[in-house]
Amino acid sequence: MSNHRQTLMISTCGTSLLTNKAERQVIDLLRTSANLRQQDLTPEQQKVIDERVQACREQLNQSDTATVRQLSAELNGLLGFYENQLKSRGRDQLFLLHTDTYQGDQVANILEGYLRSHGLNVSKQTFTDLRTDTVENFQRGITEVIRWCEDVLLGYRQRQFRVVFNLTGGFKSIQGWMQTLGMFYADEIVYIFESGPELLRIPRIPIAIDEASRKEVEGHLRLFRTLEPSRATCHVDDLGNVAEVFFYRLGDQAELSTWGRLVWERCRKPIYANKLHNPPSDHVSYSDKFKNAASGLAQDRLVQVNERIDDLVGFLRDHTNPKRLDFKRLKGNPCPPSTHECDAWADQSAWRIFAHFDGQTLILDDLGEGLH
């Protein structure tokens, strides 16, 4: 373990802490309610779970390091990585990845409290749908994980953090995908077999999306952009000849598969950096002035403009208006024919996209510095 670089530790969390050494009757209840959220539990079920949670919390806090490693798979991996010296790594950052089930949230709370008491900077990261009750839920949960990895982990690596995946805890179905994601987003993967003490370390193997996959995305860019939002679907007839591996079928509807999502996230920015792409909806159109303004942008700005166009399509579809977009009506009539504006990017010179509606179509008129 390097003592020079800060570490960003990603630790998957399961519920084995609750079932470990519990009475058979309690184990049976925990297993039958493993995928339930709090509102789905009966009062009797929650009472049993809460009593078990409190017992596990007290046992952890009163145990020595050797016993803690036997009680919690997650802590076994972390203590193995840190050579039983948690307090010496106070500059590191730790994320606990867990499901939004009641048990998953409670276990993450226990682990968060224990790690904070030992000096670590730790945050819980909850993923809805990351449950194994249905394939659809699991697919969508992993989609959230991929998007989070792309949005969060790349930033830490750019800040020279060493990214480590601790996969000692967590459900086997999740661990399988996390091992794959680790080859793209982590510098190292660690885990421990069963409850043993020996840490298995797997260094990052350089893996890149192949050129054929990138060309598949470029050749069906409008379709991928349409399906980019979480839970977005299309009719299976709209898939055309795109490779089956990129999509998951739900009856007569289709959405991006887990692999399709990963490929899209890894290809999206390089593709967006090439040029201003046509909008993924007939309800958005570009004026010549807007296209000319975009033609002189640097690659990083082209990425942001293409992303804002995706956001605009989302706004027209379901009225979502994220802070990065900030779509709003202009006050007065400062730059006709434009009646609305949104952010293109918010840093440095903070450029805006100016637009007006022509019936149901949003015409992007111009791109430039904000009005004063």
Disulfide bonds with the S-S distance in Angstrom:
none
